[in-house]
């Protein structure tokens, strides 16, 4: 039951954020979106380091000087996996006029939802693999550290839900459909978490590879999407400051509670 709740917490964050469309009349301003993108990037970088890469290396200590190898292989596998999805799936980032991926006749709103869905895949995988490590009895991963990761991702998912539902509303969608679009973008997280959890349970020795795979995928999203988004236009230092805030919050949560 604890595992189920932990897996659903990030999705709850996305859902609550998407509900902002019912209470806010205006779309999020550029400065607000930039700040939220910076915060999300900071959380994801800190989670990748403390919750994923460090445990992956610690679990491979019996390999001696090659203890970095599973983390290295998994990390690059995650980066290349997201690069492949980025090329195969048509999507449109919020605030952009140019769609990415193969040419498609999909509508703008659909491609905006797909962009955030791509973003959420590695987050779901990260939660799933950490809970798999906890259920396997791994000493480096406790129930508290798994919960901290879920909470950290849920915190940054709240503004992400708003970032997708509010622009959908601004595009002319009804409030209900805009909310649904935000919610659907987050559905991939619990699905990805469950699938990764099952895979890791079947192949426990692969846990370090899966942890670092999720880290590589998350950091790909940060560098490819969030950092450019938080740095564009004037006052780009605001995004940098909120990156530091998000990083600090996740670091404190992980070290103090995990």
C-alpha positions, 0 to 999 in steps of 0.5 A: 500500500505504501508503494502504491501511495508513493507511486501516485504522489507525483501524479497527484501533484500534476493533477492539483497543478492542472486544476489551477485552470479552474481558479486562475483567469489569466495564463501564466506570465513569461517570468512565472513560467521561467521561474517554474521551469528553473525550479523543476530543473533544480529538483530534477538535477538534485534528484538525479544525483542524490536519489539515483546516481549516488545509490547506483554507484554505491550498489556497485562498490563490489566492482572496485575501481569499476564501480562507476561502470553500471552508472555510466552505462545506465546514464548514457542509455537513459540519455539515448533513450530520450533522444530517440523518443524526442526524434520519434514523437511529434511534440510542441513545447509550451511557448514555442511555435516550431514543433519537434519530431517527425512531421504530423497533422496533430493539433497544437494542443495534442502536441503540447500534451505530448511534450510534457508527457515526454518530460514525465516519462523519466520521472515515473521511471525514477520513482518506480526504480527507487521503490523497486530498490526499497522493496528488494531490501536494498540498504542504500534505499529506504522507505523515507528516501523513496518517499522523498523522491516522490514528494520532490517530483510531486512538488515540481509537478504541481507547477508543471500541471499548471504550465500545461493546463493554462496554455491549453486554456489560452489556446481556446480549449474549455476549462474541463478539456484543459484540465484533462490535458494536464492530467493526461500528461501526468498519467504516464508517470504512474504507468512508467513507475509500475512498469519499471518497478516490475522490470526491476523486481524481475532483474534485481542485479540490473537495479544500478543500471535502471537507477542511472538510466532514469537519471540520464533520462531526467538530465536529458529533459533538463538540458534539452528543455528546461534550461533553454526555457528558463534562460530565454528572454530578459531576466534569465537570472530569475530562472537560475535563481529558482533552479538553485531554489529547486536544487536546494529544496530537493537536496535538503529533503533527500539528505535530511529525510532520506 
